[in-house]
Amino acid sequence: MIVVHHLNNSRSQRILWLLEELGLPYEVKRYQRDAKTMLAPPELRAVHPLGKSPVISDGELTLAESGAIVEYLASRYGNGRLIPDNRTPEYLRYVYWMHFAEGTAMPPLLLKLIFDRIESGKGIPFFVRPVARAIAQRAKQMMVLPNLQRQLDHMEGELGRHEWFAGPAFSAADIQMSFPLEAASARGGLDTGRPKLWGFLQRIHARHAYQRALEKGGAYELLR
Ligand SMILES: N[C@@H](CCC(=O)N[C@@H](CS)C(=O)NCC(=O)O)C(=O)O
């Protein structure tokens, strides 16, 4: 039995979605973020040394890193579904977006989350708040926000060429890309002004497998 170690409001939601798309049986073991720090509880470190989610167990195997998990599940159990034929241009695009999601799209979204918190002053001693706030604002203006805008423009342009990230057919790369796009709509400035990306979010949210995964995973609200 596949076990998904699922942290609330996290990347592991897309693993549940993938398993629903593939129609595989699985068990969800839930973990709750600390309400103050939003970090994962220490029990996750007993499953994998980094203590992050997602992690899956499948028999003797324990596997972390969402891209690796998506690739493993789709290639091991997909019977050719959700991965384009590796002799096609779709396959190269599939590989590109599978890596882009965590390697390029997520870092500025994470930085935005951190700098927004610093800017809000929460948890920072009052006498250093003005300096911390100024540094956070400068870093956002100089690096984070321009990168976010460029990335959103790039993704919007690519989705203008095909309905899904790898091409005309829905693939596991769309599942992997869902998290940065959901995070971008929560805190990265993605809205109806980018109709292709917005439409992508509407289409994935309407999928039955996506909705079943939400029922299995519980409340899903991305950090702002
Ligand atoms: N690149 C990793 C990132 C894993 C990660 O940072 N997971 C977050 C959840 S979205 C987490 O566990 N955060 C809680 C913590 O860092 O304590 C992946 O894609 O699996």
The ligand as a Gaussian input file, in Angstrom:
#p B3LYP/6-31G(d) Opt

LIG

0 1
 N       11.286000      20.742000      -3.036000
 C       10.615000      19.999000      -2.010000
 C       10.091000      20.994000      -0.973000
 C        9.488000      20.330000       0.238000
 C        8.919000      21.372000       1.195000
 O        9.518000      22.429000       1.454000
 N        7.738000      21.082000       1.731000
 C        7.070000      22.021000       2.618000
 C        5.549000      21.900000       2.421000
 S        4.926000      22.778000       1.069000
 C        7.298000      21.665000       4.061000
 O        7.381000      20.498000       4.412000
 N        7.343000      22.691000       4.920000
 C        7.379000      22.529000       6.334000
 C        8.739000      22.746000       6.929000
 O        9.656000      23.198000       6.222000
 O        8.889000      22.484000       8.116000
 C        9.490000      19.203000      -2.680000
 O        9.049000      19.573000      -3.761000
 O        9.071000      18.169000      -2.122000

